[in-house]
């Protein structure tokens, strides 16, 4: 059985704050960014730029 190695860089998903869909995935370095990541990104479902917050990636 393979074990997951705990590293400083992890994969996260960015979830739209309006439609609650996970539109983007990105990497985050836990040593540099302790809090939750929030970015303004384009939501193709709402067809406008909205705030996207960090969520767990599957």
MOPAC internal coordinates of N, CA, C and O (Angstrom, degrees):
PM7 1SCF
backbone

  N    0.0000 0     0.00 0     0.00 0    0    0    0
  C    1.4316 1     0.00 0     0.00 0    1    0    0
  C    1.5336 1   108.58 1     0.00 0    2    1    0
  O    1.2310 1   121.04 1   -46.47 1    3    2    1
  N    1.3148 1   115.62 1   133.53 1    3    2    1
  C    1.4630 1   121.27 1  -179.62 1    5    3    2
  C    1.5265 1   109.65 1   -81.71 1    6    5    3
  O    1.2310 1   121.02 1   -40.58 1    7    6    5
  N    1.3142 1   115.66 1   139.42 1    7    6    5
  C    1.4600 1   119.92 1   177.55 1    9    7    6
  C    1.5204 1   109.42 1  -106.59 1   10    9    7
  O    1.2310 1   120.74 1   -33.27 1   11   10    9
  N    1.3199 1   116.18 1   146.73 1   11   10    9
  C    1.4582 1   120.72 1   178.64 1   13   11   10
  C    1.5142 1   109.31 1   -80.23 1   14   13   11
  O    1.2310 1   120.77 1   -47.11 1   15   14   13
  N    1.3154 1   116.14 1   132.89 1   15   14   13
  C    1.4497 1   121.10 1   177.60 1   17   15   14
  C    1.5204 1   108.76 1   -89.14 1   18   17   15
  O    1.2310 1   120.15 1   -50.41 1   19   18   17
  N    1.3278 1   117.31 1   129.59 1   19   18   17
  C    1.4540 1   122.61 1  -179.37 1   21   19   18
  C    1.5257 1   108.34 1   -82.11 1   22   21   19
  O    1.2310 1   120.18 1   -68.37 1   23   22   21
  N    1.3315 1   117.27 1   111.63 1   23   22   21
  C    1.4539 1   122.00 1   179.65 1   25   23   22
  C    1.5222 1   109.91 1  -118.71 1   26   25   23
  O    1.2310 1   121.13 1    -8.57 1   27   26   25
  N    1.3217 1   115.44 1   171.43 1   27   26   25
  C    1.4617 1   120.56 1  -179.64 1   29   27   26
  C    1.5178 1   111.21 1   -74.79 1   30   29   27
  O    1.2310 1   119.98 1   155.28 1   31   30   29
  N    1.3371 1   117.63 1   -24.72 1   31   30   29
  C    1.4677 1   121.43 1  -177.78 1   33   31   30
  C    1.5221 1   109.03 1  -100.61 1   34   33   31
  O    1.2310 1   120.82 1   -49.78 1   35   34   33
  N    1.3354 1   116.04 1   130.22 1   35   34   33
  C    1.4558 1   120.63 1   178.81 1   37   35   34
  C    1.5279 1   110.50 1  -131.58 1   38   37   35
  O    1.2310 1   120.73 1   -23.65 1   39   38   37
  N    1.3200 1   116.22 1   156.35 1   39   38   37
  C    1.4610 1   122.29 1   178.01 1   41   39   38
  C    1.5190 1   107.80 1   -89.47 1   42   41   39
  O    1.2310 1   120.75 1   -48.76 1   43   42   41
  N    1.3343 1   116.17 1   131.24 1   43   42   41
  C    1.4601 1   121.31 1   178.01 1   45   43   42
  C    1.5215 1   109.20 1  -128.06 1   46   45   43
  O    1.2310 1   120.77 1   -19.30 1   47   46   45
  N    1.3219 1   116.14 1   160.70 1   47   46   45
  C    1.4605 1   122.27 1   174.85 1   49   47   46
  C    1.5230 1   108.05 1  -109.15 1   50   49   47
  O    1.2310 1   120.83 1   -30.85 1   51   50   49
  N    1.3259 1   116.03 1   149.15 1   51   50   49
  C    1.4649 1   121.33 1   176.05 1   53   51   50
  C    1.5228 1   108.20 1  -106.99 1   54   53   51
  O    1.2310 1   121.00 1   -59.17 1   55   54   53
  N    1.3221 1   115.69 1   120.83 1   55   54   53
  C    1.4597 1   122.54 1  -175.93 1   57   55   54
  C    1.5151 1   110.01 1  -105.79 1   58   57   55
  O    1.2310 1   120.57 1   -47.60 1   59   58   57
  N    1.3196 1   116.51 1   132.40 1   59   58   57
  C    1.4591 1   122.16 1   178.73 1   61   59   58
  C    1.5249 1   110.02 1   -65.82 1   62   61   59
  O    1.2310 1   120.52 1   -44.38 1   63   62   61
  N    1.3246 1   116.61 1   135.62 1   63   62   61
  C    1.4664 1   120.59 1  -178.44 1   65   63   62
  C    1.5302 1   112.41 1   -77.53 1   66   65   63
  O    1.2310 1   119.99 1   163.83 1   67   66   65
  N    1.3266 1   117.62 1   -16.17 1   67   66   65
  C    1.4691 1   120.06 1  -179.29 1   69   67   66
  C    1.5296 1   112.67 1   -97.05 1   70   69   67
  O    1.2310 1   119.79 1   128.62 1   71   70   69
  N    1.3294 1   118.00 1   -51.38 1   71   70   69
  C    1.4677 1   119.81 1  -177.11 1   73   71   70
  C    1.5291 1   112.76 1   -96.24 1   74   73   71
  O    1.2310 1   119.69 1   171.60 1   75   74   73
  N    1.3408 1   118.20 1    -8.40 1   75   74   73
  C    1.4748 1   125.13 1   176.26 1   77   75   74
  C    1.5268 1   113.37 1    64.62 1   78   77   75
  O    1.2310 1   119.74 1  -156.23 1   79   78   77
  N    1.3240 1   118.10 1    23.77 1   79   78   77
  C    1.4657 1   121.28 1   176.76 1   81   79   78
  C    1.5138 1   109.64 1   -98.42 1   82   81   79
  O    1.2310 1   120.90 1   -33.14 1   83   82   81
  N    1.3271 1   115.88 1   146.86 1   83   82   81
  C    1.4618 1   121.38 1   178.49 1   85   83   82
  C    1.5272 1   107.71 1   -89.20 1   86   85   83
  O    1.2310 1   120.71 1   -73.75 1   87   86   85
  N    1.3301 1   116.24 1   106.25 1   87   86   85
  C    1.4565 1   121.70 1  -173.51 1   89   87   86
  C    1.5233 1   113.59 1   -98.63 1   90   89   87
  O    1.2310 1   119.72 1   150.79 1   91   90   89
  N    1.3133 1   118.13 1   -29.21 1   91   90   89
  C    1.4598 1   121.73 1  -172.91 1   93   91   90
  C    1.5208 1   110.94 1  -131.84 1   94   93   91
  O    1.2310 1   120.76 1   -27.08 1   95   94   93
  N    1.3377 1   116.15 1   152.92 1   95   94   93
  C    1.4536 1   122.40 1   169.71 1   97   95   94
  C    1.5147 1   107.92 1  -124.85 1   98   97   95
  O    1.2310 1   120.92 1   -32.03 1   99   98   97
  N    1.3239 1   115.84 1   147.97 1   99   98   97
  C    1.4487 1   121.14 1  -178.74 1  101   99   98
  C    1.5265 1   108.94 1  -155.33 1  102  101   99
  O    1.2310 1   120.78 1    -2.70 1  103  102  101
  N    1.3228 1   116.12 1   177.30 1  103  102  101
  C    1.4534 1   122.18 1   177.97 1  105  103  102
  C    1.5183 1   109.59 1  -106.55 1  106  105  103
  O    1.2310 1   121.16 1   -29.24 1  107  106  105
  N    1.3330 1   115.39 1   150.76 1  107  106  105
  C    1.4578 1   120.73 1   178.63 1  109  107  106
  C    1.5240 1   108.25 1  -138.19 1  110  109  107
  O    1.2310 1   120.77 1   -47.98 1  111  110  109
  N    1.3281 1   116.13 1   132.02 1  111  110  109
  C    1.4527 1   121.57 1   175.99 1  113  111  110
  C    1.5239 1   107.53 1   -91.10 1  114  113  111
  O    1.2310 1   120.54 1   -65.28 1  115  114  113
  N    1.3351 1   116.57 1   114.72 1  115  114  113
  C    1.4610 1   121.35 1  -175.90 1  117  115  114
  C    1.5276 1   112.91 1   -67.54 1  118  117  115
  O    1.2310 1   120.12 1   154.94 1  119  118  117
  N    1.3301 1   117.38 1   -25.06 1  119  118  117
  C    1.4675 1   119.96 1  -179.96 1  121  119  118
  C    1.5285 1   111.49 1   -72.03 1  122  121  119
  O    1.2310 1   119.72 1   147.09 1  123  122  121
  N    1.3270 1   118.13 1   -32.91 1  123  122  121
  C    1.4634 1   122.09 1  -177.49 1  125  123  122
  C    1.5252 1   112.72 1   -90.76 1  126  125  123
  O    1.2310 1   120.02 1   145.59 1  127  126  125
  N    1.3304 1   117.56 1   -34.41 1  127  126  125
  C    1.4668 1   122.28 1  -175.68 1  129  127  126
  C    1.5248 1   108.36 1  -121.62 1  130  129  127
  O    1.2310 1   120.02 1   -73.59 1  131  130  129
  N    1.3368 1   117.56 1   106.41 1  131  130  129
  C    1.4603 1   120.54 1  -178.38 1  133  131  130
  C    1.5256 1   112.07 1   -86.02 1  134  133  131
  O    1.2310 1   119.59 1   143.24 1  135  134  133
  N    1.3157 1   118.38 1   -36.76 1  135  134  133
  C    1.4622 1   122.16 1  -177.11 1  137  135  134
  C    1.5217 1   112.07 1   -81.93 1  138  137  135
  O    1.2310 1   121.55 1     3.29 1  139  138  137
  N    1.3265 1   114.64 1  -176.71 1  139  138  137
  C    1.4658 1   119.81 1   177.74 1  141  139  138
  C    1.5204 1   109.91 1   -78.96 1  142  141  139
  O    1.2310 1   120.89 1   -39.53 1  143  142  141
  N    1.3121 1   115.91 1   140.47 1  143  142  141
  C    1.4535 1   122.67 1  -178.04 1  145  143  142
  C    1.5230 1   109.85 1   -81.02 1  146  145  143
  O    1.2310 1   120.38 1   -45.16 1  147  146  145
  N    1.3312 1   116.89 1   134.84 1  147  146  145
  C    1.4683 1   122.92 1   177.01 1  149  147  146
  C    1.5167 1   108.48 1  -133.17 1  150  149  147
  O    1.2310 1   120.37 1   -56.21 1  151  150  149
  N    1.3291 1   116.90 1   123.79 1  151  150  149
  C    1.4589 1   122.39 1  -179.09 1  153  151  150
  C    1.5229 1   109.59 1  -133.91 1  154  153  151
  O    1.2310 1   120.70 1   -30.83 1  155  154  153
  N    1.3274 1   116.27 1   149.17 1  155  154  153
  C    1.4656 1   120.93 1   171.47 1  157  155  154
  C    1.5242 1   106.88 1   -88.28 1  158  157  155
  O    1.2310 1   120.75 1   -63.86 1  159  158  157
  N    1.3401 1   116.17 1   116.14 1  159  158  157
  C    1.4578 1   121.87 1  -178.85 1  161  159  158
  C    1.5292 1   108.65 1  -131.03 1  162  161  159
  O    1.2310 1   121.23 1   -14.60 1  163  162  161
  N    1.3242 1   115.25 1   165.40 1  163  162  161
  C    1.4613 1   120.96 1   178.62 1  165  163  162
  C    1.5231 1   109.63 1   -81.44 1  166  165  163
  O    1.2310 1   120.54 1   -51.51 1  167  166  165
  N    1.3231 1   116.57 1   128.49 1  167  166  165
  C    1.4635 1   122.26 1   176.01 1  169  167  166
  C    1.5315 1   107.86 1  -101.45 1  170  169  167
  O    1.2310 1   119.78 1   -65.71 1  171  170  169
  N    1.3373 1   118.02 1   114.29 1  171  170  169
  C    1.4658 1   119.74 1  -178.59 1  173  171  170
  C    1.5342 1   113.18 1   -68.57 1  174  173  171
  O    1.2310 1   119.67 1   158.38 1  175  174  173
  N    1.3280 1   118.24 1   -21.62 1  175  174  173
  C    1.4628 1   120.89 1  -179.92 1  177  175  174
  C    1.5220 1   111.62 1   -79.30 1  178  177  175
  O    1.2310 1   120.33 1   142.72 1  179  178  177
  N    1.3390 1   116.97 1   -37.28 1  179  178  177
  C    1.4621 1   121.48 1   176.64 1  181  179  178
  C    1.5243 1   112.06 1   -88.78 1  182  181  179
  O    1.2310 1   120.27 1   163.52 1  183  182  181
  N    1.3155 1   117.10 1   -16.48 1  183  182  181
  C    1.4671 1   125.33 1  -178.32 1  185  183  182
  C    1.5285 1   111.97 1    59.36 1  186  185  183
  O    1.2310 1   120.98 1  -137.56 1  187  186  185
  N    1.3411 1   115.74 1    42.44 1  187  186  185
  C    1.4616 1   120.69 1   175.18 1  189  187  186
  C    1.5268 1   108.82 1  -160.03 1  190  189  187
  O    1.2310 1   121.08 1   -11.87 1  191  190  189
  N    1.3121 1   115.54 1   168.13 1  191  190  189
  C    1.4525 1   121.03 1   177.70 1  193  191  190
  C    1.5325 1   108.95 1   -80.80 1  194  193  191
  O    1.2310 1   120.80 1   -52.91 1  195  194  193
  N    1.3319 1   116.08 1   127.09 1  195  194  193
  C    1.4586 1   121.85 1   179.95 1  197  195  194
  C    1.5267 1   109.53 1  -133.67 1  198  197  195
  O    1.2310 1   121.11 1   -11.27 1  199  198  197
  N    1.3068 1   115.48 1   168.73 1  199  198  197
  C    1.4567 1   121.13 1   177.36 1  201  199  198
  C    1.5223 1   109.08 1   -78.07 1  202  201  199
  O    1.2310 1   120.73 1   -52.42 1  203  202  201
  N    1.3391 1   116.22 1   127.58 1  203  202  201
  C    1.4611 1   121.99 1   177.04 1  205  203  202
  C    1.5183 1   108.02 1  -112.99 1  206  205  203
  O    1.2310 1   120.78 1   -50.22 1  207  206  205
  N    1.3452 1   116.11 1   129.78 1  207  206  205
  C    1.4533 1   121.28 1  -178.00 1  209  207  206
  C    1.5261 1   110.00 1  -111.36 1  210  209  207
  O    1.2310 1   121.50 1   -23.03 1  211  210  209
  N    1.3181 1   114.74 1   156.97 1  211  210  209
  C    1.4538 1   121.41 1  -178.59 1  213  211  210
  C    1.5311 1   111.12 1   -67.53 1  214  213  211
  O    1.2310 1   121.16 1   -42.87 1  215  214  213
  N    1.3416 1   115.39 1   137.13 1  215  214  213
  C    1.4533 1   122.55 1   175.55 1  217  215  214
  C    1.5227 1   108.30 1  -140.40 1  218  217  215
  O    1.2310 1   120.54 1   -12.82 1  219  218  217
  N    1.3196 1   116.57 1   167.18 1  219  218  217
  C    1.4687 1   120.41 1   179.24 1  221  219  218
  C    1.5191 1   110.40 1   -71.87 1  222  221  219
  O    1.2310 1   120.68 1   -44.39 1  223  222  221
  N    1.3254 1   116.31 1   135.61 1  223  222  221
  C    1.4567 1   121.05 1   174.89 1  225  223  222
  C    1.5140 1   108.17 1   -91.75 1  226  225  223
  O    1.2310 1   120.28 1   -36.75 1  227  226  225
  N    1.3095 1   117.07 1   143.25 1  227  226  225
  C    1.4586 1   120.76 1   179.96 1  229  227  226
  C    1.4974 1   111.83 1   -77.34 1  230  229  227
  O    1.2310 1   120.10 1   180.00 1  231  230  229

